Amino acid sequence: MNRAEIDVDDLLKVLLGLAIVWLLLEILGTVLDLTFALLDALPTLIVLVIVVLIVLRLADRI
């Protein structure tokens, strides 16, 4: 089989597969970026929850 004998349909399937892999990697990268952003904000969120609980306790809401 000669390299020039590749069907156009087969070539399009290969390109489609590569495009799908690329999109999945982009989505995975975005999810990981969001996860690390949330982990970076976690100490701040914990402090915020503690402050809210103290304020609610002092205001006799708990």
C-alpha positions as CSV (number, residue, x, y, z in Angstrom):
1,M,0.0,0.0,0.0
2,N,1.3,3.4,-1.0
3,R,1.0,6.4,1.3
4,A,-0.8,8.3,-1.5
5,E,-3.6,5.6,-1.5
6,I,-5.1,6.8,1.9
7,D,-8.8,7.5,1.6
8,V,-10.1,10.9,2.3
9,D,-12.6,9.4,4.7
10,D,-9.8,7.7,6.7
11,L,-7.9,11.0,6.8
12,L,-10.9,12.9,8.0
13,K,-11.5,10.3,10.7
14,V,-7.9,10.7,11.9
15,L,-8.3,14.5,12.0
16,L,-11.6,14.2,13.8
17,G,-10.0,11.9,16.4
18,L,-7.2,14.4,16.9
19,A,-9.6,17.3,17.3
20,I,-11.6,15.4,19.9
21,V,-8.5,14.6,21.9
22,W,-7.4,18.3,21.7
23,L,-10.9,19.4,23.0
24,L,-10.8,16.9,25.8
25,L,-7.3,18.1,26.9
26,E,-8.5,21.7,26.8
27,I,-11.6,20.8,28.9
28,L,-9.4,18.9,31.4
29,G,-7.0,21.8,31.7
30,T,-9.9,24.2,32.4
31,V,-11.3,21.8,35.1
32,L,-7.9,21.5,36.7
33,D,-7.4,25.3,36.7
34,L,-10.8,25.8,38.4
35,T,-10.0,23.1,41.0
36,F,-6.7,24.7,41.9
37,A,-8.3,28.1,42.0
38,L,-10.9,26.8,44.5
39,L,-8.2,25.1,46.6
40,D,-6.3,28.4,46.7
41,A,-9.4,30.2,47.9
42,L,-10.2,27.5,50.5
43,P,-8.5,29.1,53.5
44,T,-10.3,32.4,52.8
45,L,-13.6,30.6,52.6
46,I,-13.0,28.8,55.9
47,V,-12.2,32.1,57.6
48,L,-15.4,33.6,56.1
49,V,-17.5,30.8,57.4
50,I,-16.0,31.1,60.9
51,V,-16.7,34.9,60.9
52,V,-20.3,34.3,59.8
53,L,-20.8,31.7,62.5
54,I,-19.3,34.0,65.2
55,V,-21.5,36.9,64.1
56,L,-24.6,34.6,64.1
57,R,-23.7,33.4,67.6
58,L,-23.3,36.9,68.9
59,A,-26.6,38.0,67.4
60,D,-28.3,35.0,69.1
61,R,-29.3,33.5,65.7
62,I,-27.7,30.2,66.5
